[in-house]
Amino acid sequence: MQSGSLQTVRAMPEYVEFDYIIIGAGSAGCVLAGKLSESQEFDVLLLEAGPPDRNLMIHIPAGVYSAYRNPKINWNYSSAAEPALNNRSVWTPRGKVLGGSSSINSMVYMRGHPSNYDGWAQDFDLPEWRFENCLPYFRAGETSDRGADTWRGDSGPLQVSKSRHQSPLIDAFLEAGTETGQGRSDDLNGYRPEGLSRLDATIGNGQRCSAAVAYLKPARGRSNLTVQTRAAVRYVDVRGNRSNEVLYHHHGVACTARARREVILSSGAINSPQILLRSGIGPEEHLQAVGITTKVRLSGVGRNLQDHPTMVLQFESTKAFEMHGLNNPLQKISAGWNWIMRREGIATSHIWEAGGLVRSHDNADVPDIQYHFSPTGFEEKHNDFRVTQGFSFHIDLLYPRSRGRVELNPDDQFGKPVIRFNYMDEAADLTGIMNGVKLAREVTKAPAFNGLNGGETGVMAQARTNDEIKSVIMNECATDYHPSCSCRMGYDDDAVVDEWGRVHGVEGLRVVDSSIMPRIIGGNLNGPTQMMASRIADHILGRQQLAPEQARFSFQ
């Protein structure tokens, strides 16, 4: 964080004891550290593999592409060859810095559909996760510039703001929602979670509000919270049926931390299962194959991996607007200076200003396609990102049927894991994202885009038949950076944790992050992950859960 932020320790003794040890300072880990350290009764150690979040590009919203492509703050994972994507490997960035992926993501705040959480309760025997139990935590966790109402909060640590950048392209996109019948909403996190809308973003006072800014910065004066960066956890030592110690490396020195109460894994949907597997917790056949002694047999560790596959569409704009000038050196300097001096101007935009939740077919129970809309085009060559005079869509498939897995690398169990998303393994997924492409094209053909749409460009431009569209998807579709569900909650044979994140068969060990979602939600994961961590933190502290809240919604 910037000046006045939490100070991290440079070194500690090689053996230490704390009440709670949290592994990973991402969206969940920061929330847990902030809330658990509110009680002076306990001392808390937060271990983060990456550095402090001092890089300026983290905090400038328009610097998002510089942030997430920076190898110093990114795990830079890639999937194994994906069979249904012509054996392509898919780049999978994850945050390796204080704040985790909340420090490098596109800042979109989207809670998901209310039925997502009711579905968890009904389909996975998880009544605690009904939406009425989650809504008060969503509200309590945010300060929305929309103000407080039945759906939104105005006194929480996470700053959430409605996108404000003005562009005729955004106006056209929103108007097209009405013209095409895809609908329009003023707040996709509010009364109408469907249609085209300006998006909410985790931005406050013109700068990114990561989980580290929201939860660690206010805790900087607490003597009972210790944050150690560049601490690479090797494994959790499990003796008998209890987690005992965490072994990690700090600048090449082997260190041990003992938890008097609990170890909490909050390393994300890729790293949390990896650490469990290295600790001897997981499918016995896989552990045997990589030479690890099985401590606890849990067949679901690393399985059930889900993500939102995405396809990019790009269009030329017949007219140039403010954001299109960001490649101009003088405009870049002006935008940067305006941000540094006033936290104002184009640099406060996170680029993906608008979006939508729409249904890909008439029989869809809920919106199953998400748009992210930007009033710019872009091109990437040799890791050089440039905006172009255009506009663009990310088209996400929200509820893929395909399931993947995370496993240890048999050649180096402490190296990068083997990630298999199995994108498009189910034919319905390919059809779903194809339908999303067609819906997005309908938007650009609406009367609102007359005089603005200069024609489609990019890899999908020439694809017209179903077979042509599907072929491009298989060659070009990628991740929208929402891995989840690889240590899922539940009580059946494939579940890894219970409804409060406690690992089955192990005392004193929890997993709290997006990996414990039993099924992926229909939105961006940062906000929901923070909500889950806040609820579980209250449970750990023995606090009464916030009272359930009912809210009305309007669906098409």
N, C-alpha and C positions, 0 to 999 in steps of 0.2 A: 504494500500500500504506500501511499504518498506520505508526505511529511506529517508528523503527528500520529502515525499509525502504530500498530502493535509492533513491539520489538521482539525479534526472534533470537533465541540463544544460539551462539556460534558453536558451543561444545558443552557437553555434560560428562559426568563420570561414566565409565563404561558399564556400571551397573546402577540402576535407579529403581525406585518404587513409587508408584502413583495409585490412587484409587481407580481411576479410569484411564485407559490408554485408547486413543482414537487413531486409527490408521487411515490417513488420507484426509487432506484439508480441502475437499471439494464442496459441492453443493450441500451434501448431508453432513460431512465432518465439521464444517465451520458452524453449522447450526447447533450440532451436538456440543461442540466445545464451548460455544457462547452460552448455551442454556445450562449445561451441567456446571459450568464454573460460576453461575449466579449464586449457587449455594456454597458458602465458605466452609461447609462441612467436608467438602471433598476437594482433592487436588487432581488436576487433569493434565495429561500429556497428549499433545496433538503432534503426530509425526507426518511430515509431508516430504515426498521424494524429490519434489522440485524446489526451486528457489523462492524467495519472497517476491511479491507482485509489484516490483518497482519499475518494470518496463512501462514507459509512458504510453505505448500503443495499446496496452491493456485498458487504460482508463479513458482514452479518446474513443467515443463510439464509432466514428468513421475509420478508426484504425483497426477495425476487426480483422481485416484480411492480413494485415501485418502481424497481428497477434497470433492468430491460429496457425499461421504458417511458420512461426518462429520455432526452430527445433530446440531452442534452449528452454522452452516452456510447454513442450508438446511431446507426448510419448511417441508420436509418429508411427503408429501401428499400421499394418496392412493385413488384409485378410489373406487366407490361403486361396488358391485358385478356386473360383466359383464356377461349378460345372454348368449351371444354367445361364451364365454370363460369358459363354465361350471361353471358360477357364481364365477369365481375367481376375487379377488381384485388385481389391478395392481399398484405397487409402482410407485409414480410420484414425483421424486425429483425436487425441484426448488430452485434456489439460494436465500439465505437470508443473504446477505452480500453486502458490496460495490462492485459494478460490477454485482450483481445479478447472473443469470445463466452463464453470460460470465466469471465469476470467478470460476465456477466449471464444465463447460462443457468440451468436448473432443477437443475443439479448432479448429475443422474443419471449414474452411472458404469455403462456397459454396453458390453462389448467386441464384441458381435456373435457370431454362431455360428461355431464353428471351421471349418465348411465354407465360410464366406465367403472366407477367406484361401486355402484349398486351391483354391477356384474361381478366384481370381485367378491362381494359379500355373498351373492347367490350361488355363483358357480364354483367357488373355492372354499366355502364354509368360513368366511371371514367377515362376520357381522360388524366388527368394529370399523370396517372400512366403507360402510355405507356413506353416500355423499353427504348426508345430513350431519355425519360426524366429522367429515373433512372440511366442510364449508367454514365453520368457525375458525379453523386454523388457517385456511387461506386468507380469511379476512383479517385475523389477528397478525398475520405475518407480513402484511403489506401496508405501505402508505401510498395509496393511489391518488394521482392528481385529479381523478374524477370525483373524489370525495367519497364519504362513507354512505352506504345504503344497504339494502338487503344482501347484496352480492359482494360489495367491495368494502375494504377497510382503509382507514386514514391515520393509523397510529402505530403501524408495525415497523420493523427494522428494514425491510426490503423496499426500496424506492421503485415504484412502478408508474410509468408515464405513458399517456396516449401519444402516438406519433403525431408530430405537428408540422413536419416539413410540407411546404406547399408546392404542388406541381400539377399542371393540367393533366399529366399522365395518371396521377393518383385519382384525380377527380373523374377521369374517364373510366378508370377501373371500377370505382365505386358505383357510378351511374350504370355501368354495364351489368352490374348485379341485378338491378331492377329490370333492365331491358331484356335480359336473357332469361329471367325467371329463376336465376340461381339464388336470388335473395340478397338482402342487405341488412347489416346489423350495425348498431352504434357501439356495441361492446360484446365481443365473442366470449368474454368471461362473465357476462352478466345475464340479463333477462333473455336475450336471444343468441344462443350459442351456435348460430348457423347463418350462412350468407357471407357476403363480402364486406370488409370493414377495414378501417385503420387498426393497426395492431398496437397492443401494449408492449412496452419494452422495459427491461430492468435498467432504467436510466433515471438518475436524479440530479438536479442542478447541472445538467449538461454533461454528466460523465457516467460511465458504467457503474452500476451498483452490483458488484459480484457478491457472492456469499461471504467472502472475506471482508469486504467493505461493510456489509450489513451486520455481520455477527462477530467478527474478530476485532474490528476497529473499536467498537464500544467496550470491548473487554480488555483493552490494552493496559489498564491500571490494576488488573487483578493479579494478586500475588500467587493465587492458586491455579493459574493457567500458564503452562509452559508450552511453547510452540518451537519445535525443532524442524527446520527445513533441511533439505538434502539428506534426508534419512530414508534409506532404501530398505524396506522391510523384507526380510528373507522368508520367515515363517513364524507361526505361532506354535509354541511348544505345548502340546497336549499330553497330559499325564493322567492315566486313568480315564475318567470322563470329564476332566476339567481343564480348561485353558489356563496356562500358568504364566508363561513369559513370552515376550515378543523379542525376537532376535533381528537386529537390523544393522546396516552398515552406514557409518557417517564419515565421509571423506576417507573411505578405505579402512576405517577402524571398526572392528566388530563390537557391537554394544548389545546389552540386554536390559530390558525394562520389564519389571514385574508388576502385574495388576493385582491390587488387593481386592478389587471388586469385579471389574469386567474389562475385557478387551472388546472393542467395537470396530469392526471392519467397515470402513466407508470409502473404499478405494475404487468404486464404480463397477460397472457390469463386465468389464474386462479384467481388471486387476483383483477384485475381491474373490472371484472363483479361482484365479491363479494362486493367490496366497492360501486359500483353503486347501487346494490340491497339494501345494508344497508342504502343508502342515499335516498331510496324511488324512485329509477329510475329503471324501469324494467317492466316485465309482471305483470299486476295488480292481476291476480289470484294467482300467486305465492307470491307476497307481502302480500296479504290478508291472505294467508295460514300461513305465519310466523309472522303475527301480525305487519306489517310495513305499515304505511300510505303511499299511493301512491302519490308522488309528480309529477312525469312525467311518463306517460304510454309509455313504449318502449318494445314491445314484443320480440325484438331480444336480449336483454341483457342476456348473459349467454348461449344463444342458438348458433347453428351452430358450436359448438366446433369440431375442427379437429386436427389430430395428425398423425404422421408416425408410424404405428405399425411395429415392427421389430422382426425378428427371427434370432437366433444365430446358426451358424453351426461351428463345431470344427473338426479339423483333427490333427492326430499325424504327427510329422516331423521325418523322419528317421535319421536326423542329428541335432546336437545341434549347435545353433548359439548364437551370443553375447547376444541378448535380453533374451534368455532362462535362462541366469544365474542370473537374477535379484532376485531370491529367495535366492541366496547364500549370507550369511551375509557379507562376505569380499567384494564381488562384489558390494553389496549395499553401503557399506561404501566408497568404491573407487569411485563409481558413484556419490554419494552425495558430496564427497570432491571435485571431479573434477568440479561439477556444482558450488559449492560455490566459488571455487577459480578462475575458468576460464569461467564459463557458457558454458561448453563444455561437450561432451560425451553422453552416453546413456540416462542420465537423461533429456536431452533436447528433447527427443522424446515424442510425445503425444500418442504413441502406435499405433494408427490407421493411419499408414503411407501412405496407398494407398487406392484406392476405384474405384468406377465406376458408370456410369449412363448408363443403358441398357434397352432394350425394352422386356417386358415379352411375347409379341406375335407380329406377323407380322403386325397386323392392328393398332398397337399403333402409334399415331401421334408423340409422343415424348417419350424419355426414362421415364418409369414409375417405375423402380426399381433402388434403389441406394445400392451399396455395400460400406461397410467400411471394409477394410482388414487389419488385424494385423499379423505380423510375429511371433506371440506367440499364444499359447493356454492359457486358464485360467480356474481356478475353484474358486468357491465362496462357503465357508462353514461358517455359523454362522458369517456373515459379515467379514470374513477373505478372502482377495483376494490374489490369488497366480497365477503367470504365470506358464505355463507348456511347455514342449518341443513339440510345435505344431504350428498351424496357425489357424486363425479363421476369420469368416465373420459375420458382421451384415447385414441383408438383409431387407431393408426398402421398404414398399409400399408407393410410393410417392403421389398418388392421390386417397386416399380411398373415397369411396362413403358414408360410414357410417358417421353419424353426432351425436354428443353428446351434453351435456349441463353442465353448472355449476349453482348450486343453493345453497341457504343458508341452513344450518342445522336447521331444525325446533326446535330442542332442545337447540341450542346454536348458534344464528346468528352471534356471534363474534368468534366462534370456527372455526375449519377447515370446508371448504365448502363441499357440496356433489358433487362429480365429476363423471359424467357418460360419458365415451367416446363412448360407444356402439361399441367397436371394433368388426369387422366381422359381424356386424348386417346385412350388405348386402353380399349376397353370392359371388358377384363378387370380394369382397376384399379377401375372403378366397382363391379363385382361383388364384388371382393375386399374393399373397405372396407365394402360393404353386409353381407357375411357377418360381418365383424368386429363390426358393430353388433348383429347377431343373437346372436353369441356373448357379447358383454358383457351383453346383456339376460338371457341364460340364467343368468349368474352372479348377477344381482340377484334372480332368481326361485328360487334354491336355498333349501333349508330354513334355512341359516345366516342368511339375511336376514329370516326371519320375525320380526315385531315391530319391525323396523328400517326396512324399505323402505316409505316413505310414498307411493310412486308416482313415475313418471317426470315430469320437468318439462322446460322448455327447448324448443328448436326442434324436436327430434326426437320429442317426446312423443306427438303425434297420428299419426305416420307408422307404418303397419302393413303395408301391401302393399309388394312389391318396388318398384313404381313410385313409391310415396309416399316410401319411404326414399331411393331414388336421387334424387328431386327435391330433398329436403332436403340431401343431400350436395352436389349441384351448386350449391345456394344458400348453403351454410354451411361446407363443408370448407375447411381452411386449411393452413398449413405447420406442421410441428412443428420447424422451425428447423434442418434438417439438409441444407442444400445441399452438393453434392459433385460430383465426377467431371468437372468442366468443363475440366480440363487433364490428362487421364488418362494413366496409365502404359501402356506397351506399345511394340510395334514395327511395327504395321500403319500404314496410311496416315492413320488418324484419331488416332493417338497423338501426344501433345505432349512427353512426357518418357520417359526410360528408367527402369529399375527403381530407380535411385538419384536420380531427380528431375532429371537433367540434361536441359535443353531440347534437343531434336533440332535439329541444324544450327547451334547457337550454343555457343561455348566460354565457360566461366566464368559460366554462368547456370543456376540451378536453380529449380524450383518445389517447395516442400515444405509441404503443407497438405492439407486434405480434398479439394481440387480434383484431386489426382493419383490418387485412388482410381479404379480402372478400372470398378468397379461398387459401388453403395452397399452398406454392410454392414447387417446386421439388428440394429441397436441405436443408441445415442446416439454421436455422433461425437467428442466431446472426448477420451475415453480412447484410442481407436484413433489419432486424429491425433497425440497425444503419443507414442504408441508408435512410429509411423512416423518422426516427427522424431528420436527418440532413436536409432533404427537408422541413419538417414541421417547424423546427426551423427557417429556412430562411423566410418562409411564415409569421410566427409570428412576426419576426423582420422587415417585410416589405421590405426585400431584393429581388431583382430580382432573379428568379430561374436561375440556370446555364443553358446555352444554350443546346438544345437537340443535341445529338451526334448519328450518324449512325455508325454501325459496321457490317461487314460481318461475317457470321458464316457458318460452314460446318456441315451438318447433313448427317447421313447415309441414 
